[in-house]
């Protein structure tokens, strides 16, 4: 386990380096001089030169990258061009909102997907399985921004069950404000969960230990809960990082539709405000988040399953 | 390798040598019909409806559905059905162009890395690892943020981020396939690398990528629609379903058709691609 952990942590290093390179070169994609674009109509030669110097754009590329790294090491992701203050505190301020939404969406999606996935796997090839697969197909093709608007129209505008947008102050208010956004993300997440769980469960059902458990006389329910469900859930959860990437994508869209003050909404606003440092900071932060979750799931997985060793 | 395992290829060859009709697939048929309907609307748009999808006619804005305007008109007096029908042209492109482009780029890089291995493969593997860390939507939006909004920049962002998945899938398939004996045999007969890849490897591995491309088309369609909805992709007044939904948001109570029907159209096209993908999976990878 110790060796596994060491290898796993060591692998983070090139990974982190690669991510910083991608984020650094994002700014290089701007057509023309980023400083001139950021300044827009205030782009006098003097202003541009000053901002270029401020951003370090007048130095060689590798020096810029090294400066970028040095700044990162001290937690300095640059100043927002819109808010005129450091990017990192602004992002960290909004991160809890997005994380709350992500966890909420996972819980709702799992509540729907786990029973359906299990049901479909146990009834493979029969009517129930076909119905679930059809539902998966429909949900997978549903545009989440459209679903968001339809839900908003029905449940907020017409029925007044939920607020139209925002985040609220207390935990209870968060739950109420973020219910529709979480459902919206859940609509696109649940079909993926159902598919993965169904697939994993069919695999577990084929294993010999399940046959043995049945053969030694355990009741079907016991075999299902103790062996089948447990093992297929573990392998389903093991790709939590993949879901997280998906959830963050969903959060970007839904936060914008529901005006939820999270990092996703911030990304869209920064995109329109040409707030390049903020876009870079957010991209970096999301990548770090996914790496962290991948690391935690891998470690948990290794703790739970003694067969896993790094070769 | 045991004798049994060696006997298997012979058995497979014997089975596939017999003429065998593929069973009719209801799923593929349904997908084909749904997709054909969209393709036909795109081709026949001017014959299906006489209204201009772009021309503003403020005198007839926000009309309820009528005989003249089956779905009503939008806030600029444009016929919603006409915009829906012309929208097929744009949204089909969004589903197909980035998918085909990423497919080709990923195919070339993934195949080369899988076949030749070495440094190229090493670099690809690192790129794949790193790309896994970025949420797809976020990276695409970040790239569009830098390049500036617009359809072409959206395509560029989708290709820059999308090819890695194809490369991953094809690299894996090639790694397995190139170990097979008929490849050694082909090489022994003096076939060039290019010939081996084109005639022997690709035909065997490309199916997996094609199946993946079907679900990828849905993802690209949803992403392209979402970006246009957010104002980062297709720009007004082009009739595009995601953009139409965004334009209809402010008229939700007076003209819900502006939001409702473009969404249903996206759903229709997405389901069509998904059905094709599912049908192909059933056909080519039974049980998989």
Interface residues (C-beta under 8 A of the other chain):
Chain A: X14 X15 X18 X19 X22 X26 X27 X29 X30 X31 X133 X137 X138 X140 X141 X142 X143 X144 X145 X146 X147 X149 X150 X153 X157 X241 X244 X245 X246 X248 X249 X250 X252 X253 X256 X267 X268 X270 X271 X272 X274 X276 X279 X280 X282 X283 X286 X287 X290 X291 X294
Chain B: X126 X127 X129 X130 X132 X133 X134 X135 X136 X137 X138 X139 X141 X142 X143 X144 X145 X146 X147 X148 X215 X218 X222 X225 X226 X229 X230 X231 X232 X242 X245 X249 X252 X253 X256 X259 X260 X262 X263 X266 X267 X269 X270 X271 X273 X274 X275 X278
